[in-house]
Amino acid sequence: MRYLHTMVRVRDIDESLDFYCNKMGMTEVRRRESEAGRFTLIFLAASEDVGSGKEVSAPLLELTYNWDPEDYSGGRNFGHLAYEVDNIYEFCASLQVKGVTINRPPRDGYMAFVRSPDNISIELLQKGEALEVAEPWASMPNVGEW
C-alpha cells in the first residue's frame, strides 16, 4: 500500500492556486478536467518533492473544483494537512508578507497553523529539531480557529 493524495474541495481555482502555489510554494504537477462530470482536479506537489524529482511518487494534494457552485462548510471537521518546512520562522514570515494570517504562531519554534481560502487547516512543522524560541513569535497570540 502507498499513500497517494489528500483531496480538498475548493470554491475558486485561482484563489486556491494563489494560496497553495504562490504563498505555500507548491507546484501543480497535473490537471484533469471532466466535462461529463463537471469538475476539475488539480494535483500539487510540495517544493522539496519537486526539487528531488519525486513529484510523481510523493503524496500529492488534490484540489477538486466542482463546476456547479456549492458552498462547502465544515473544513475544520476534515482535520488538517501537515507540511514540513526548513525554517518555520522564515516560512511564516513569508506567508505574513503575502497576506496570510498565522492562526497559531510558531511560539515553540516547531509548529504553526494557517488556513486556506476554503478554511482548511494547515499545520506547518519545523524540519528536525525545534528552533530556539524567538520573538515576535514567542509572544504572538492565536488568531481565530486553527
KAKA-V451634 format. One record per residue. N is the residue number from 1. RES is the residue in three letters. SS is DSSP state (a for helix, b for strand, c for the rest). PSI is psi in whole degrees, -180 to 180 (* if undefined). NEAR is the number of other ideal C-beta (glycine too) atoms within 12 Angstrom. Layout:
n=<N & N>
res=<RES & RES>
ss=<SS & SS>
psi=<PSI & PSI>
near=<NEAR & NEAR>
//
This chain:
n=<1 & 2 & 3 & 4 & 5 & 6 & 7 & 8 & 9 & 10 & 11 & 12 & 13 & 14 & 15 & 16 & 17 & 18 & 19 & 20 & 21 & 22 & 23 & 24 & 25 & 26 & 27 & 28 & 29 & 30 & 31 & 32 & 33 & 34 & 35 & 36 & 37 & 38 & 39 & 40 & 41 & 42 & 43 & 44 & 45 & 46 & 47 & 48 & 49 & 50 & 51 & 52 & 53 & 54 & 55 & 56 & 57 & 58 & 59 & 60 & 61 & 62 & 63 & 64 & 65 & 66 & 67 & 68 & 69 & 70 & 71 & 72 & 73 & 74 & 75 & 76 & 77 & 78 & 79 & 80 & 81 & 82 & 83 & 84 & 85 & 86 & 87 & 88 & 89 & 90 & 91 & 92 & 93 & 94 & 95 & 96 & 97 & 98 & 99 & 100 & 101 & 102 & 103 & 104 & 105 & 106 & 107 & 108 & 109 & 110 & 111 & 112 & 113 & 114 & 115 & 116 & 117 & 118 & 119 & 120 & 121 & 122 & 123 & 124 & 125 & 126 & 127 & 128 & 129 & 130 & 131 & 132 & 133 & 134 & 135 & 136 & 137 & 138 & 139 & 140 & 141 & 142 & 143 & 144 & 145 & 146>
res=<MET & ARG & TYR & LEU & HIS & THR & MET & VAL & ARG & VAL & ARG & ASP & ILE & ASP & GLU & SER & LEU & ASP & PHE & TYR & CYS & ASN & LYS & MET & GLY & MET & THR & GLU & VAL & ARG & ARG & ARG & GLU & SER & GLU & ALA & GLY & ARG & PHE & THR & LEU & ILE & PHE & LEU & ALA & ALA & SER & GLU & ASP & VAL & GLY & SER & GLY & LYS & GLU & VAL & SER & ALA & PRO & LEU & LEU & GLU & LEU & THR & TYR & ASN & TRP & ASP & PRO & GLU & ASP & TYR & SER & GLY & GLY & ARG & ASN & PHE & GLY & HIS & LEU & ALA & TYR & GLU & VAL & ASP & ASN & ILE & TYR & GLU & PHE & CYS & ALA & SER & LEU & GLN & VAL & LYS & GLY & VAL & THR & ILE & ASN & ARG & PRO & PRO & ARG & ASP & GLY & TYR & MET & ALA & PHE & VAL & ARG & SER & PRO & ASP & ASN & ILE & SER & ILE & GLU & LEU & LEU & GLN & LYS & GLY & GLU & ALA & LEU & GLU & VAL & ALA & GLU & PRO & TRP & ALA & SER & MET & PRO & ASN & VAL & GLY & GLU & TRP>
ss=<c & c & c & c & b & b & b & b & b & b & c & c & a & a & a & a & a & a & a & a & a & a & a & c & c & c & b & b & b & b & b & b & b & b & c & c & c & c & b & b & b & b & b & b & b & c & a & a & a & a & a & c & c & c & c & c & c & c & c & b & b & b & b & b & b & b & c & c & c & c & c & c & c & c & a & a & a & a & c & b & b & b & b & b & b & c & c & a & a & a & a & a & a & a & a & a & a & c & c & c & c & c & c & b & c & c & c & c & c & c & b & b & b & b & b & c & c & c & c & c & b & b & b & b & b & b & c & c & c & c & c & c & c & c & c & c & a & a & a & c & c & c & c & c & c & c>
psi=<142 & 131 & 129 & -55 & 168 & 133 & 133 & 142 & 141 & 150 & -28 & 113 & -49 & -44 & -42 & -43 & -36 & -45 & -57 & -38 & -56 & -34 & -44 & -18 & 16 & 168 & 134 & 126 & -20 & 161 & 143 & 128 & 135 & 105 & -40 & -42 & -12 & 50 & 161 & 133 & 129 & 123 & 129 & 143 & 150 & 152 & -39 & -35 & -39 & -45 & -29 & 0 & 12 & 13 & -17 & -35 & -18 & 156 & 143 & 163 & 123 & 116 & 124 & 119 & 116 & 128 & -31 & 129 & 135 & 151 & 117 & 129 & 169 & 23 & -32 & -31 & -24 & -34 & -120 & 162 & 151 & 135 & 139 & 137 & 154 & -41 & 106 & -35 & -47 & -40 & -45 & -39 & -41 & -35 & -42 & -45 & -31 & 7 & 12 & 132 & 132 & 101 & -40 & 100 & 157 & 61 & -30 & 3 & 12 & -40 & 140 & 163 & 141 & 176 & 145 & 172 & -21 & 18 & 27 & 126 & 135 & 120 & 132 & 128 & 137 & 130 & 132 & -143 & 156 & 146 & 160 & 136 & 133 & 154 & 155 & -1 & -39 & -35 & 8 & 129 & 163 & 152 & 122 & -155 & 154 & *>
near=<3 & 9 & 10 & 15 & 26 & 25 & 22 & 34 & 30 & 33 & 26 & 21 & 27 & 17 & 19 & 32 & 26 & 22 & 34 & 41 & 27 & 22 & 29 & 33 & 27 & 35 & 26 & 25 & 29 & 19 & 20 & 18 & 17 & 14 & 9 & 8 & 14 & 15 & 23 & 27 & 28 & 31 & 32 & 39 & 32 & 33 & 24 & 20 & 25 & 22 & 15 & 13 & 12 & 17 & 24 & 17 & 16 & 27 & 25 & 32 & 38 & 29 & 41 & 31 & 31 & 22 & 18 & 11 & 11 & 16 & 12 & 23 & 13 & 14 & 24 & 20 & 12 & 20 & 16 & 27 & 33 & 21 & 35 & 22 & 33 & 20 & 24 & 37 & 32 & 22 & 33 & 37 & 22 & 22 & 32 & 23 & 13 & 20 & 15 & 28 & 27 & 35 & 30 & 29 & 33 & 38 & 27 & 22 & 27 & 28 & 33 & 42 & 35 & 41 & 31 & 39 & 29 & 29 & 29 & 37 & 28 & 42 & 25 & 42 & 28 & 30 & 20 & 13 & 11 & 20 & 26 & 17 & 19 & 23 & 13 & 16 & 32 & 16 & 11 & 23 & 15 & 19 & 17 & 15 & 17 & 27>
//
